[in-house]
């Protein structure tokens, strides 16, 4: 459940939505941010799995409520006798710190301070631990994973790990593995898993209106609209790919369920959803055999 970064539900919705409409600038920015964040978390998780030996335990995308506040932790690592909280940022490009405020260097647009984010998460996690009489200290690190990230006027801060320092971080964690994994950590891990809320933290996706979306079937290679080739296949004139109708329609059904999870997909709606590119009889047969 929490043993590897999970793709955010909002990111999945945006990926599907891009096939059926052009995202507005604000929503495109949100999509890119979610995509980069997920890539960074996967990169960091893969690095830990590859470079650290067992035993250690990492919880990813941990979500819970504490004192009425929502908390999301990218990675909580239990290794040796210590607990590490990692906030992972896959920022790309040049950033600037000025009077403890963070800016995009190219536009001078202010962004939320990730240092404030990790301080908040650490305090709330400590409060959460106190309810269970857990007194182990938490070592918090802000990790930047993108190789093309640069921070101007970066102050000395031992909690920040830059891309060229990831190897140093791994070596320091490997040193911690000289000590056996603390047995008390198993109880803490179970407590956190039991407290995890899968639907707590979410990103705002645009309001989806069915009539605004493109209808049809789309090529898995180039995303262009496909046409009816014969009784069994669709064909893409752009990249010359063909695919079984059943497989294509099943993918469109999955898309519809992601975008409209609370609506019942009837044969008539599915026929319209795929752009009337095949017969109603074929649509009904595919729905019946799901």
ZARO-312838 format. One line per field, with one value per atom (N, C-alpha, C): atom name; x, y, z. Coordinates in steps of 0.02 Angstrom, whole numbers. Atoms other than C-alpha are relative to their C-alpha. Example, Ala and Ser with C-alpha at 12.3 -4.5 7.8 and 13.67 -1.06 7.14 Angstrom:
<nodes>
at	[N, CA, C, N, CA, C]
east	[45, 615, 45, -42, 684, -39]
north	[-59, -225, 60, -59, -53, 55]
up	[0, 390, 0, -3, 357, 37]
</nodes>
This chain:
<nodes>
at	[N, CA, C, N, CA, C, N, CA, C, N, CA, C, N, CA, C, N, CA, C, N, CA, C, N, CA, C, N, CA, C, N, CA, C, N, CA, C, N, CA, C, N, CA, C, N, CA, C, N, CA, C, N, CA, C, N, CA, C, N, CA, C, N, CA, C, N, CA, C, N, CA, C, N, CA, C, N, CA, C, N, CA, C, N, CA, C, N, CA, C, N, CA, C, N, CA, C, N, CA, C, N, CA, C, N, CA, C, N, CA, C, N, CA, C, N, CA, C, N, CA, C, N, CA, C, N, CA, C, N, CA, C, N, CA, C, N, CA, C, N, CA, C, N, CA, C, N, CA, C, N, CA, C, N, CA, C, N, CA, C, N, CA, C, N, CA, C, N, CA, C, N, CA, C, N, CA, C, N, CA, C, N, CA, C, N, CA, C, N, CA, C, N, CA, C, N, CA, C, N, CA, C, N, CA, C, N, CA, C, N, CA, C, N, CA, C, N, CA, C, N, CA, C, N, CA, C, N, CA, C, N, CA, C, N, CA, C, N, CA, C, N, CA, C, N, CA, C, N, CA, C, N, CA, C, N, CA, C, N, CA, C, N, CA, C, N, CA, C, N, CA, C, N, CA, C, N, CA, C, N, CA, C, N, CA, C, N, CA, C, N, CA, C, N, CA, C, N, CA, C, N, CA, C, N, CA, C, N, CA, C, N, CA, C, N, CA, C, N, CA, C, N, CA, C, N, CA, C, N, CA, C, N, CA, C, N, CA, C, N, CA, C, N, CA, C, N, CA, C, N, CA, C, N, CA, C, N, CA, C, N, CA, C, N, CA, C, N, CA, C, N, CA, C, N, CA, C, N, CA, C, N, CA, C, N, CA, C, N, CA, C, N, CA, C, N, CA, C, N, CA, C, N, CA, C, N, CA, C, N, CA, C, N, CA, C, N, CA, C, N, CA, C, N, CA, C, N, CA, C, N, CA, C, N, CA, C, N, CA, C, N, CA, C, N, CA, C, N, CA, C, N, CA, C, N, CA, C, N, CA, C, N, CA, C, N, CA, C, N, CA, C, N, CA, C, N, CA, C, N, CA, C, N, CA, C, N, CA, C, N, CA, C, N, CA, C, N, CA, C, N, CA, C, N, CA, C, N, CA, C, N, CA, C, N, CA, C, N, CA, C, N, CA, C, N, CA, C, N, CA, C, N, CA, C, N, CA, C, N, CA, C, N, CA, C, N, CA, C, N, CA, C, N, CA, C, N, CA, C, N, CA, C, N, CA, C, N, CA, C, N, CA, C, N, CA, C, N, CA, C, N, CA, C, N, CA, C, N, CA, C, N, CA, C, N, CA, C, N, CA, C, N, CA, C, N, CA, C, N, CA, C, N, CA, C, N, CA, C, N, CA, C, N, CA, C, N, CA, C, N, CA, C, N, CA, C, N, CA, C, N, CA, C, N, CA, C, N, CA, C, N, CA, C, N, CA, C, N, CA, C, N, CA, C, N, CA, C, N, CA, C, N, CA, C, N, CA, C, N, CA, C, N, CA, C, N, CA, C, N, CA, C, N, CA, C, N, CA, C, N, CA, C, N, CA, C, N, CA, C, N, CA, C, N, CA, C, N, CA, C, N, CA, C, N, CA, C, N, CA, C, N, CA, C, N, CA, C, N, CA, C, N, CA, C, N, CA, C, N, CA, C, N, CA, C, N, CA, C, N, CA, C, N, CA, C, N, CA, C, N, CA, C, N, CA, C, N, CA, C, N, CA, C, N, CA, C, N, CA, C, N, CA, C, N, CA, C, N, CA, C, N, CA, C, N, CA, C, N, CA, C, N, CA, C, N, CA, C, N, CA, C, N, CA, C, N, CA, C, N, CA, C, N, CA, C, N, CA, C, N, CA, C, N, CA, C, N, CA, C, N, CA, C, N, CA, C, N, CA, C, N, CA, C, N, CA, C, N, CA, C, N, CA, C, N, CA, C, N, CA, C, N, CA, C, N, CA, C, N, CA, C, N, CA, C, N, CA, C, N, CA, C, N, CA, C, N, CA, C, N, CA, C, N, CA, C, N, CA, C, N, CA, C, N, CA, C, N, CA, C, N, CA, C, N, CA, C, N, CA, C, N, CA, C, N, CA, C, N, CA, C, N, CA, C, N, CA, C, N, CA, C, N, CA, C, N, CA, C, N, CA, C, N, CA, C, N, CA, C, N, CA, C, N, CA, C, N, CA, C, N, CA, C, N, CA, C, N, CA, C, N, CA, C, N, CA, C, N, CA, C, N, CA, C]
east	[41, 0, 43, -42, 136, 73, -69, 291, 34, -30, 319, -45, 42, 259, -57, 59, 84, -17, 18, 30, -62, 58, -86, -62, 62, -268, -10, 8, -268, 44, -44, -119, -29, 32, -208, -57, 56, -361, 24, -27, -257, 27, -27, -169, -55, 57, -337, -32, 35, -414, 35, -39, -274, -16, 19, -335, -65, 67, -506, -12, 7, -477, 69, -61, -343, -3, 0, -297, 14, -16, -301, 68, -68, -134, 8, -5, -168, -1, 6, -220, 59, -59, -75, 59, -53, 43, -8, 12, -39, 19, -17, -23, 76, -73, 163, 31, -26, 194, -11, 15, 108, 44, -40, 201, 72, -69, 371, 7, -3, 332, 0, 4, 286, 65, -63, 442, 56, -51, 550, -6, 10, 472, 20, -20, 495, 76, -72, 676, 33, -29, 712, -12, 16, 624, 43, -42, 720, 72, -67, 883, 8, -4, 847, -1, 6, 795, 63, -59, 949, 63, -63, 1081, 1, 1, 1023, -13, 11, 1032, -54, 50, 898, 36, 70, 833, -6, 23, 756, -73, 70, 578, -15, 20, 512, -75, 70, 335, -4, 5, 289, -72, 65, 148, -45, 38, 93, -46, 49, -66, -42, 41, -156, -21, 21, -240, 26, -24, -167, -22, 26, -249, -42, 43, -372, 35, -39, -232, 19, -20, -195, 76, -73, -20, 14, -24, 67, 76, -72, 242, 22, -24, 336, 32, -35, 448, 20, -21, 471, 41, -48, 624, 20, -23, 660, 61, -62, 840, 46, -41, 954, -39, 33, 906, -33, 23, 841, -60, 57, 689, 15, -12, 711, -65, 56, 575, 28, -24, 608, -57, 44, 517, 37, -35, 560, -27, 19, 559, 39, -31, 591, -1, 0, 610, 51, -43, 684, 15, -17, 779, 30, -33, 841, -49, 41, 769, 43, -35, 814, -31, 24, 802, 19, -13, 785, -41, 32, 747, -47, 36, 689, -61, 55, 565, 29, -23, 578, -33, 24, 562, 26, -26, 573, 45, -47, 728, -19, 15, 664, -57, 59, 500, -8, 5, 529, -67, 64, 365, 15, -12, 358, -36, 29, 325, 0, 0, 287, 68, -65, 443, -4, 0, 478, 30, -26, 575, -56, 58, 415, -44, 40, 325, 27, -30, 447, -1, 4, 449, -69, 69, 260, -13, 11, 258, 34, -38, 390, -35, 35, 296, -63, 63, 131, 13, -17, 216, 20, -19, 293, -62, 63, 120, -37, 33, 50, 34, -39, 189, -15, 8, 157, -63, 60, -18, 13, -16, 63, 64, -59, 206, 63, -59, 332, 46, -44, 482, 62, -59, 608, 6, -9, 683, -9, 11, 642, 53, -50, 781, -31, 35, 705, 49, -42, 783, -43, 31, 727, 44, -41, 788, -21, 11, 804, 30, -22, 815, 17, -12, 819, 71, -70, 997, 9, -5, 957, -34, 25, 901, 58, -51, 999, -35, 29, 962, 50, -43, 1040, -8, -1, 1088, -24, 20, 1060, 40, -35, 1101, 26, -20, 1195, -57, 55, 1062, 9, -17, 1103, -60, 59, 924, -14, 10, 936, 52, -42, 1006, -9, 2, 1049, 18, -12, 1062, 71, -70, 1252, 20, -14, 1239, -37, 39, 1128, 44, -46, 1276, 25, -20, 1334, -55, 57, 1159, -3, 3, 1160, 55, -55, 1330, -14, 16, 1270, -54, 52, 1117, 29, -32, 1225, 38, -34, 1326, -50, 51, 1164, -17, 19, 1139, 49, -44, 1285, -39, 42, 1154, -61, 59, 1011, -62, 63, 836, -33, 29, 757, -68, 61, 619, -63, 58, 505, -28, 23, 496, -56, 52, 386, -69, 63, 248, -19, 13, 267, -24, 18, 257, -72, 69, 97, -50, 44, 20, -10, 5, 59, -41, 38, -10, -75, 70, -171, -32, 26, -187, -1, -5, -155, -69, 64, -301, 12, -16, -300, -32, 35, -421, 6, -5, -360, 25, -31, -243, -16, 17, -301, 16, -12, -264, -65, 59, -398, 7, 3, -441, -57, 53, -548, -67, 67, -736, -8, 3, -768, -72, 64, -915, 3, -2, -952, -5, 11, -1011, 60, -59, -845, 57, -54, -741, -6, -2, -687, -25, 24, -771, 39, -35, -687, 46, -51, -551, 67, -63, -369, 58, -58, -206, 44, -43, -97, 71, -67, 59, 4, -5, 20, -59, 59, -148, -47, 45, -228, -63, 62, -406, 9, -2, -423, -66, 59, -544, -16, 24, -644, 36, -36, -534, -42, 42, -640, -41, 44, -753, 36, -37, -614, 50, -55, -491, -16, -4, -469, 68, -62, -335, 17, -24, -229, 34, -28, -195, 65, -59, -60, 63, -60, 60, -6, 9, -11, -8, 10, -48, -72, 67, -197, -5, 9, -272, -69, 63, -410, -53, 54, -576, -14, 16, -607, 49, -50, -442, -8, 7, -471, -61, 61, -649, 7, -11, -598, 41, -39, -470, -43, 45, -603, -49, 43, -715, 38, -41, -573, 8, -5, -550, -63, 65, -734, -9, 9, -735, 46, -45, -585, -28, 26, -665, -68, 68, -842, -12, 2, -821, -69, 65, -999, -57, 52, -1091, 0, 7, -1158, 10, -15, -1091, -47, 46, -1233, 28, -22, -1214, -9, 11, -1288, 53, -50, -1169, 69, -64, -1020, 5, 1, -1071, 15, -13, -1071, 71, -66, -910, 56, -52, -810, -11, 9, -874, -39, 40, -993, 43, -48, -842, -9, 17, -913, -74, 72, -1085, -22, 28, -1197, 3, -2, -1200, 68, -67, -1012, 11, -6, -1019, -36, 39, -1155, 35, -34, -1056, 60, -59, -899, -21, 24, -997, -25, 27, -1082, 54, -54, -917, 51, -47, -830, -5]
north	[-60, 0, 63, -59, 124, -16, 23, 28, 28, -32, 124, 59, -57, 295, -19, 13, 286, 62, -56, 393, 36, -36, 531, -8, 7, 511, 59, -60, 690, -5, 7, 651, -48, 48, 499, 33, -34, 606, 50, -48, 740, -36, 39, 609, -22, 21, 544, 60, -59, 716, 32, -30, 775, -33, 32, 649, 27, -19, 727, 76, -73, 914, 32, -38, 1048, 34, -28, 1096, 75, -71, 1279, 7, -11, 1355, -19, 15, 1342, -75, 72, 1160, -37, 31, 1118, 6, -10, 1191, -50, 47, 1085, -71, 66, 930, -10, 6, 963, -6, 2, 993, -69, 66, 831, -53, 49, 736, 1, -6, 803, -27, 24, 769, -76, 74, 588, -30, 24, 564, 5, -8, 632, -50, 49, 520, -70, 65, 367, -6, 0, 415, -10, 5, 435, -70, 67, 272, -53, 48, 177, 4, -9, 251, -36, 33, 191, -75, 72, 18, -30, 26, -1, 3, -12, 67, -23, 20, 14, -75, 72, -163, -8, 14, -243, -14, -23, -222, 76, -68, -50, 1, -4, 7, 72, -67, 155, 1, -12, 221, 61, -54, 329, 28, -33, 455, -13, 10, 438, 60, -53, 537, -13, 7, 568, 69, -63, 702, 5, -13, 779, 70, -64, 916, 37, -29, 943, 21, -19, 973, -61, 54, 868, -3, 10, 795, -50, 46, 716, -3, 10, 642, -41, 36, 592, -66, 62, 465, 3, 7, 409, -64, 55, 298, -21, 29, 183, -43, 33, 128, 0, 4, 66, 20, -24, 160, 69, -68, 317, 2, -13, 390, 63, -56, 503, 19, -26, 612, 37, -30, 657, 34, -37, 792, 3, 7, 759, 51, -50, 899, -13, 11, 870, 64, -65, 1054, 0, -6, 1094, 74, -68, 1252, 38, -43, 1399, 32, -29, 1456, 46, -52, 1595, 6, -15, 1623, 73, -69, 1803, 14, -12, 1843, -57, 61, 1664, -13, 11, 1678, -31, 38, 1564, 27, -27, 1623, -41, 23, 1557, 54, -52, 1646, 31, -24, 1661, 50, -44, 1749, 41, -32, 1807, -14, 19, 1720, -36, 31, 1675, -67, 66, 1494, -14, 20, 1410, -27, 24, 1378, -74, 71, 1191, -13, 7, 1217, 8, -7, 1279, -62, 61, 1127, -56, 56, 1004, 14, -17, 1098, -14, 12, 1089, -75, 72, 903, -33, 28, 866, 13, -18, 958, -41, 37, 872, -74, 71, 701, -11, 5, 732, 0, -2, 777, -67, 65, 618, -54, 49, 514, 5, -10, 591, -36, 34, 514, -74, 71, 342, -10, 1, 385, -22, 13, 374, 60, -56, 479, 3, 0, 437, 66, -62, 594, -11, 3, 632, 44, -37, 685, 18, -23, 791, 24, -20, 815, 21, -24, 916, -20, 31, 819, 25, -22, 893, -53, 57, 756, 15, -13, 840, 24, -19, 853, 72, -68, 1022, 51, -48, 1109, 40, -41, 1256, 52, -47, 1366, 56, -58, 1540, 25, -28, 1616, -50, 53, 1451, 8, -5, 1469, -69, 66, 1333, -27, 32, 1215, -75, 72, 1037, -43, 40, 983, -2, -1, 1022, -45, 45, 888, 16, -18, 945, -61, 59, 828, -29, 25, 819, -25, 26, 770, -65, 60, 618, -60, 55, 499, 5, -9, 575, -21, 20, 550, -76, 73, 367, -30, 26, 339, 9, -12, 417, -49, 48, 304, -71, 65, 152, -9, 2, 195, -16, 14, 192, -74, 71, 12, -45, 38, -40, -24, 18, -42, -40, 38, -168, 43, -38, -104, -7, -1, -54, -36, 41, -178, 42, -43, -40, 32, -32, 30, -39, 41, -115, 21, -23, -56, 69, -67, 123, -5, 8, 68, -24, 26, -31, 53, -54, 117, 50, -48, 233, -29, 31, 110, -1, 2, 93, 69, -68, 282, 33, -29, 311, 9, -16, 395, 9, 0, 359, 59, -53, 499, 68, -62, 636, 58, -56, 744, -7, 4, 784, 66, -59, 906, 18, -22, 1010, -13, 11, 949, 42, -42, 1052, -36, 28, 1026, -29, 35, 899, -1, 2, 925, -47, 52, 776, 30, -29, 885, 38, -37, 978, -46, 47, 821, -28, 31, 751, -72, 69, 588, -38, 40, 446, -51, 46, 315, 27, -34, 367, -50, 44, 286, 0, 4, 225, 25, -22, 278, 76, -72, 454, 40, -32, 494, 31, -24, 536, -44, 38, 481, -60, 60, 305, -9, 12, 246, -74, 69, 89, -33, 35, -33, -58, 57, -190, -20, 22, -291, -7, 14, -324, 53, -45, -180, 73, -71, 8, 14, -15, 93, 74, -69, 250, 19, -21, 338, 38, -41, 445, -42, 40, 312, -73, 66, 160, -58, 52, 65, -24, 27, -51, -35, 30, -120, -32, 34, -240, 47, -43, -151, -11, 16, -241, 35, -30, -179, 76, -72, 0, 22, -19, 7, -9, 11, -67, 57, -57, 73, 63, -58, 203, -6, 12, 123, 19, -16, 137, 76, -73, 321, 31, -28, 357, -10, 15, 274, 42, -45, 379, 71, -68, 541, 8, -3, 499, -61, 61, 373, -16, 11, 394, -9, 7, 376, -71, 66, 215, 8, -4, 186, -48, 41, 124, -13, 15, 50, 61, -60, 208, 53, -50, 321, -21, 24, 211, 7, -8, 212, 72, -71, 402, 18, -16, 408, -19, 21, 313, 30, -37, 430, -38, 41, 302, -31, 27, 223, -74, 69, 47, -9, 10, -31, -6, 7, -28, -73, 71, -217, -20, 14, -225, 28, -33, -103, -42, 39, -206, -66, 64, -367, 9, -13, -291, 14, -14, -223, -62, 62, -390, -46, 48, -483, 27, -27, -369, -39]
up	[0, 0, 0, -7, 51, -15, 8, -2, -62, 58, -164, -20, 18, -228, -47, 41, -299, -41, 43, -445, 29, -26, -381, -44, 38, -431, -48, 42, -497, -62, 58, -611, -50, 45, -682, -38, 33, -718, -53, 49, -803, -62, 56, -911, -47, 41, -971, -33, 24, -989, -60, 54, -1105, -68, 63, -1235, -28, 21, -1241, -1, 2, -1220, 8, -10, -1220, 69, -67, -1043, -1, -9, -993, 32, -23, -944, 73, -72, -757, 13, -10, -768, -31, 29, -883, 48, -49, -753, 58, -55, -617, -22, 26, -727, -2, 5, -759, 69, -68, -574, 32, -26, -525, -32, 37, -660, 24, -24, -605, 71, -69, -423, 4, 0, -458, -27, 28, -565, 52, -51, -424, 56, -54, -293, -22, 26, -404, -4, 6, -437, 68, -66, -252, 30, -25, -206, -32, 36, -339, 25, -26, -275, 67, -66, -97, -7, 8, -154, -30, 34, -262, 44, -34, -144, 73, -70, 29, 6, -12, 94, 53, -52, 201, 66, -5, 330, 7, -11, 314, -22, 21, 289, -19, 23, 188, -13, 15, 185, -46, 49, 35, -3, 8, 11, 60, -62, 191, 11, -9, 223, 62, -60, 387, 24, -30, 491, 71, -68, 648, 21, -25, 750, -52, 51, 608, -64, 59, 482, -42, 45, 329, -5, 4, 322, -56, 51, 173, 5, -5, 187, -60, 60, 30, 17, -19, 115, 73, -70, 294, 4, 3, 310, 71, -63, 458, -16, 16, 453, 61, -60, 590, 61, -60, 747, -11, 14, 659, -47, 44, 572, -41, 45, 421, -36, 39, 346, -61, 62, 164, -38, 46, 67, -66, 64, -115, -49, 50, -244, -65, 65, -429, -41, 33, -469, -58, 59, -640, -12, 16, -683, 59, -48, -581, 49, -53, -415, 42, -38, -294, 69, -67, -107, 17, -20, -47, 63, -64, 135, 19, -17, 163, -44, 48, 18, -63, 58, -133, -64, 63, -314, -58, 64, -490, -28, 21, -554, -67, 68, -733, -1, 0, -689, 64, -65, -510, 35, -32, -464, 65, -66, -280, 4, -11, -233, 75, -70, -68, 19, -23, 33, 17, -18, 34, 69, -68, 195, 52, -44, 278, -2, 7, 209, 43, -36, 284, 75, -71, 451, 27, -20, 459, 6, -1, 415, 60, -56, 546, 67, -63, 685, 8, -4, 643, 12, -12, 636, 72, -71, 807, 45, -39, 874, -6, 11, 796, 42, -38, 875, 75, -72, 1046, 27, -22, 1052, 15, -8, 1043, 42, -44, 1162, -37, 40, 1022, 6, -15, 1069, -45, 43, 933, -38, 38, 853, -75, 73, 671, -34, 39, 552, -67, 60, 414, -54, 56, 241, -59, 62, 91, -58, 52, -61, -69, 69, -236, -47, 39, -367, -73, 72, -538, -11, 11, -607, -26, 27, -688, 45, -49, -529, 29, -32, -461, 44, -47, -310, 14, -12, -307, 72, -68, -140, 52, -47, -54, 65, -64, 131, 20, -25, 221, 42, -36, 282, -5, 1, 331, -18, 17, 296, -75, 73, 109, -34, 38, -7, -74, 70, -184, -43, 43, -335, 3, -2, -327, 70, -67, -143, 15, -12, -165, 17, -16, -164, 73, -70, 1, 47, -41, 71, 6, 0, 20, 44, -41, 100, 74, -71, 263, 24, -18, 261, 6, -3, 227, 66, -65, 383, 56, -51, 484, 3, 2, 429, 38, -44, 538, 61, -57, 675, -25, 20, 668, 2, 0, 631, 68, -67, 795, -1, 0, 839, 14, -15, 907, -63, 62, 730, -33, 32, 674, 25, -27, 791, -26, 27, 732, -72, 70, 550, -7, 2, 582, 20, -21, 673, -56, 56, 527, -57, 55, 399, 17, -20, 499, 1, -2, 508, -69, 67, 323, -31, 32, 231, -75, 72, 44, -37, 37, -3, 33, -38, 112, -43, 36, 8, -75, 71, -168, -34, 40, -307, -37, 34, -390, -75, 72, -565, -27, 28, -683, 1, 5, -681, -70, 64, -818, -25, 33, -934, -60, 53, -1046, -70, 67, -1192, -26, 22, -1195, -24, 15, -1224, -71, 66, -1391, 5, 2, -1439, -53, 50, -1532, 33, -24, -1516, -23, 12, -1508, -1, 10, -1563, 63, -59, -1419, -14, 19, -1516, -8, 16, -1578, 26, -29, -1494, -51, 52, -1662, -2, 5, -1697, -47, 41, -1765, -37, 42, -1898, -2, 6, -1928, -59, 53, -2027, -26, 19, -2027, 61, -55, -1913, 66, -62, -1788, 21, -15, -1798, -15, 16, -1791, -32, 37, -1898, 9, -5, -1874, -66, 64, -2039, 9, -12, -1958, 8, -13, -1894, -24, 32, -1986, 48, -49, -1827, -1, -8, -1807, 68, -66, -1647, 3, -7, -1600, 30, -25, -1574, 74, -69, -1411, 47, -43, -1337, 3, 3, -1394, 40, -35, -1328, 75, -71, -1161, 31, -24, -1143, 7, -4, -1181, 58, -58, -1050, 64, -58, -924, 8, -2, -971, 28, -21, -946, 75, -71, -775, 44, -36, -721, 3, 3, -777, 33, -28, -721, 44, -41, -580, 30, -33, -514, -50, 51, -680, -28, 31, -755, -76, 72, -931, -37, 39, -1041, -69, 69, -1215, -45, 41, -1292, 14, -17, -1197, -26, 25, -1242, -76, 73, -1425, -20, 13, -1420, 21, -27, -1316, -48, 48, -1448, -69, 62, -1583, -53, 46, -1661, -55, 48, -1744, -15, 15, -1737, 13, -6, -1726, 73, -67, -1573, 22, -17, -1583, 28, -24, -1562, 69, -66, -1416, 53, -47, -1331, 17, -11, -1354, 45, -41, -1277, 73, -67, -1128, 35, -30, -1100, 24, -16, -1095, 49, -49, -971, 66]
</nodes>
